[in-house]
Amino acid sequence: QDHIPAHPNPAPTVEQPKGQGAKAKITAIQVLLDRIGVSPGVIDGHKGGNVDKAVAAFEEMTGQQFDPLNEEGINASLEQTGGPAFTSYTISSEDAAYPYVASIPEDYAHKAQLERMAFTSVTELLAERFHMDENYLKEINPGVDFNTPGVTIQVVNTGQNAGGAVTKIIADKGRKQVRGYNAEGKLIVAYPATIGSTDTPSPSG
């Protein structure tokens, strides 16, 4: 196994929008990063370490500087990669009729006895589908009954999946990311990851 040293400065803190409307602007940044293939983690309209990591990966991947305060540039990039950050979605009868489970047990032995690790609610299913925080999905759709087919809701517009053939995957402890590289050694996808801790150690190798 190649020894990969911890990155000395994995993700400088990025200045992000503040004040009125900041949540929607941060969401737009998260959506854009998600589309490009440098995941900011769950899309929730909050700035944080996962956004910092995604911005650093974006700059490594593209060779371009990412300015989170350049709203005009972000909106232009959104248009080029699939349109506005938010879109509408109509809840289908399949969504409502999915075989949900009442709850998922905490104990792994009990989880292993489940027929499947199913979703527990329509909001959980939709949040997963659109890469969103479940509470954020509810927040931007106040008063909505998600169990009713035909109801139109607002979701984030994640666009197409990132493309390219991954030939090498690295779990990077320093950056706290799982990273995929192509045959030329170019970074093409990066996802935030919790790679062990003193409480829940993960073995190397």
PyMOL commands that set and color helices and strands:
alter all, ss='L'
color gray80, all
select helices_A, chain A and resi 22-36+49-62+71-81+93-97+108-112+122-129+134-139
alter helices_A, ss='H'
color red, helices_A
select strands_A, chain A and resi 86-90+152-156+168-172+177-181+187-192
alter strands_A, ss='S'
color yellow, strands_A
deselect
rebuild
show_as cartoon
